[in-house]
């Protein structure tokens, strides 16, 4: 059987905690898109692990796969693996040979392009992490990318670098008008230096037997009866096709991405469980619309600060403070429809405890009409006015005690909040996060038992 974990909002929903929890029942955990722009924080026994590339299941000793839909920065990969080993873990991580490699010149170009957008009067700065994700996917689509398999064949690698690097250097010098002669970024455009470094990386990948034919590997694991968990990065509303373009990532975090990003057939993924991870409020790093944002008067901003501090709402990868808003049900409806959720897990319910007020956006007013889902264009979404419903608040509670005693131990108003959300998106609640630790999760349904 398969289980696909999808972010329902804008990323940062707490997917890692659920992947970690249910990953203990899986035999293989597969990241199917994105790269080290993802940030997953896993807490176990008070120990915190911050991962941006290694699949979250690695903390549980589960085999982790970076699928062909991922873009892989080998420097980040080896740093994370080595750090986990130093902390006493032994992560078993495999990399799809068809996955594309983030090269140093991709990271340089990402930074330059974002600077240009920031200076542009059009104001189309996306707010990327600067990790080279977009430029790598651009090269993948342009058929000039370097794949993991190429690192295992030095002659092929050199041929690819000799084709791609002069183009990248010309882009920096001739289009952006930058002189790389005495620039510390020049090495990123040096074919010989790149070939030497990435040949060594290929040798390590081969020595540690880390590369796989992803589709074939997963087919054989399934045939053997193994359970597979697909782990999405980011969230639905920054999906390249289904998010609020252009403020999006460069891949498909939605459930369909699990199919193309792993090579497992659509009937197999579609026959499994698809669980949307929901944060009990809304947060966002970077630019783009956020209709329910708490950014009005001083009272709203103080409330946003309170939620931000209680929820630790600072980007795992960037460290940037996240923008805060009330839960947005039109966004959840869109996410549920696009990915076909069979259940949802609602995290950070504890963060909302003790607030003086609690609101939920149930719809939007746009051009005199009330709508129940997100418009197709960013320009229309920016003009949406949220329609709020005020719900009962609840007092602070002991997260560990509630996690131990179960769903009925939650305050009545918190249960009412969860049931309201489930009814509005016509999807049952499978789990409730009441704290950051894996054990601080109230599980109503284990999707692997369905």
ABEGO torsion letter per residue (X at the ends): XBBBBBBABAEGAGAAAAAAAAAAABABBBBABEBAABBBBBBBGGBBBBBAABBAAAAAGBBBBBBAABBBBAAAAAAAAAAAAAAGBBBBBBBBAABBBBBAAAAAAAAAAAAAAAABAAGABAGBAGAGAAAAAAAAAAGABBBAAAAABAAAAAAAAAAAAAAAAAAAAAAAGBBAAABAAAAAABAAAAAAAAAAAAAAAAAAGABBBAAAAAAAAAAAGBBBBBBBBEBAAABAAABBOABBBABBABAAAAAAAAGBBAAAAAABBBBBBBBABBBBBEBEBBAABBABBAAAAAAAAAAAAAAGBBBAAAGBBBBBBBBBAAAAAAAAAAAGBABBBBBGAAAABGBABBBBBABBBBGGBBBABBBABAAAAAABBBBBBBBBBBBBBBAAAAAAAEAAABBAAAAAAAAAAAAAAGBBBABBBABABAAABBBABBAAAX
